[in-house]
Amino acid sequence: MLNMIAQEEASNEEKAKIALMEAAVADVTSQFSSAKNLKKAALDSAIASIKGGAGGGDPVKDAFIKFFQAKATEAGTSSDDSEEKAQRAALIAKLNGVAKNEGFFFHFDESGKPGMKV
């Protein structure tokens, strides 16, 4: 049962990472697709890097950093926990299904606390 909880949490974490990276790639791609100065800065930085120079910084890396900083700020100020509640409810439903199939003498309530089954 504990392994199942750990696997479910790892799966949810991985899904969140993938979604965040897809959003970051889409955002940075749209920035560079629409702004010629960003394209030029990225090209100049790449050329300078190939030549062995300092290049002054990586605009692509800076765009990703800016995106993740904005997401972190947004997450820190957000009070929407509906996704976490939905994931918790799905996990509790799976655990109750396993407990029922295995003939355990307990079940989990909506808060996740185990209770004796009579």
VEXDREN-2710 file (C-alpha; in Angstrom, 1 decimal):
% VEXDREN-2710
k/r/px/py/pz
1/MET/0.0/0.0/0.0
2/LEU/2.8/2.4/0.9
3/ASN/4.6/1.6/-2.4
4/MET/1.4/2.4/-4.3
5/ILE/1.2/5.8/-2.6
6/ALA/4.9/6.5/-3.4
7/GLN/4.4/5.5/-7.0
8/GLU/1.3/7.7/-7.4
9/GLU/3.1/10.7/-5.8
10/ALA/6.1/10.2/-8.1
11/SER/3.8/9.9/-11.1
12/ASN/2.0/13.1/-10.2
13/GLU/5.3/14.9/-9.7
14/GLU/6.6/13.7/-13.0
15/LYS/3.4/14.9/-14.8
16/ALA/3.8/18.3/-13.2
17/LYS/7.4/18.6/-14.3
18/ILE/6.5/17.6/-17.9
19/ALA/3.6/20.1/-18.0
20/LEU/5.9/22.9/-16.6
21/MET/8.6/22.2/-19.1
22/GLU/6.2/22.1/-22.0
23/ALA/4.8/25.5/-20.9
24/ALA/8.3/26.9/-20.5
25/VAL/9.4/25.7/-24.0
26/ALA/6.2/27.1/-25.5
27/ASP/6.6/30.4/-23.8
28/VAL/10.3/30.8/-24.7
29/THR/9.7/29.7/-28.3
30/SER/6.9/32.2/-28.8
31/GLN/9.2/35.0/-27.3
32/PHE/12.0/34.1/-29.7
33/SER/9.6/33.6/-32.7
34/SER/8.2/37.1/-32.3
35/ALA/11.2/39.2/-31.3
36/LYS/14.0/39.7/-33.8
37/ASN/16.3/41.3/-31.2
38/LEU/16.1/38.1/-29.1
39/LYS/17.0/36.0/-32.1
40/LYS/19.9/38.2/-32.9
41/ALA/21.1/38.1/-29.3
42/ALA/20.9/34.3/-29.2
43/LEU/22.7/34.0/-32.5
44/ASP/25.4/36.4/-31.3
45/SER/25.8/34.6/-28.1
46/ALA/26.1/31.2/-29.8
47/ILE/28.7/32.5/-32.3
48/ALA/30.7/34.1/-29.4
49/SER/30.5/30.8/-27.5
50/ILE/31.8/28.8/-30.5
51/LYS/34.6/31.3/-31.0
52/GLY/35.5/30.8/-27.3
53/GLY/34.6/34.3/-26.2
54/ALA/32.5/35.2/-23.2
55/GLY/29.5/36.3/-25.3
56/GLY/27.9/38.3/-22.5
57/GLY/25.3/35.8/-21.5
58/ASP/22.8/33.4/-22.9
59/PRO/19.5/35.0/-23.8
60/VAL/17.7/31.6/-24.1
61/LYS/18.8/30.6/-20.6
62/ASP/17.8/34.0/-19.3
63/ALA/14.3/33.6/-20.9
64/PHE/13.8/30.2/-19.2
65/ILE/15.0/31.6/-15.8
66/LYS/12.6/34.5/-16.2
67/PHE/9.7/32.1/-17.0
68/PHE/10.5/29.9/-14.0
69/GLN/10.9/32.9/-11.6
70/ALA/7.5/34.2/-12.8
71/LYS/5.9/30.7/-12.2
72/ALA/7.4/30.5/-8.8
73/THR/6.1/33.9/-7.8
74/GLU/2.7/32.9/-9.2
75/ALA/2.6/29.7/-7.3
76/GLY/3.6/31.4/-4.1
77/THR/0.7/33.9/-4.3
78/SER/-1.9/31.4/-5.6
79/SER/-4.4/30.0/-3.2
80/ASP/-5.9/27.6/-5.8
81/ASP/-5.4/24.1/-4.5
82/SER/-8.1/22.3/-6.6
83/GLU/-5.5/20.2/-8.5
84/GLU/-4.0/18.9/-5.2
85/LYS/-7.4/18.1/-3.9
86/ALA/-8.3/16.2/-7.1
87/GLN/-5.1/14.2/-6.9
88/ARG/-5.7/13.4/-3.3
89/ALA/-9.3/12.3/-4.0
90/ALA/-8.1/10.0/-6.8
91/LEU/-5.4/8.5/-4.6
92/ILE/-7.8/7.8/-1.8
93/ALA/-10.2/6.2/-4.3
94/LYS/-7.4/3.9/-5.5
95/LEU/-6.4/3.0/-2.0
96/ASN/-10.0/2.2/-1.1
97/GLY/-10.2/0.0/-4.2
98/VAL/-7.1/-1.9/-3.2
99/ALA/-8.3/-2.2/0.4
100/LYS/-11.6/-3.6/-0.8
101/ASN/-10.1/-6.0/-3.3
102/GLU/-7.6/-7.3/-0.8
103/GLY/-10.2/-7.7/2.0
104/PHE/-8.7/-5.3/4.4
105/PHE/-10.7/-4.3/7.4
106/PHE/-10.3/-0.6/6.9
107/HIS/-11.1/2.2/4.4
108/PHE/-10.0/5.8/4.0
109/ASP/-12.4/8.7/4.5
110/GLU/-12.3/11.9/2.3
111/SER/-9.6/13.4/4.5
112/GLY/-7.4/10.3/4.1
113/LYS/-7.7/9.0/7.6
114/PRO/-8.2/5.3/7.9
115/GLY/-11.3/3.9/9.6
116/MET/-12.4/0.4/10.6
117/LYS/-14.8/-1.2/8.2
118/VAL/-17.7/-3.1/9.9
END
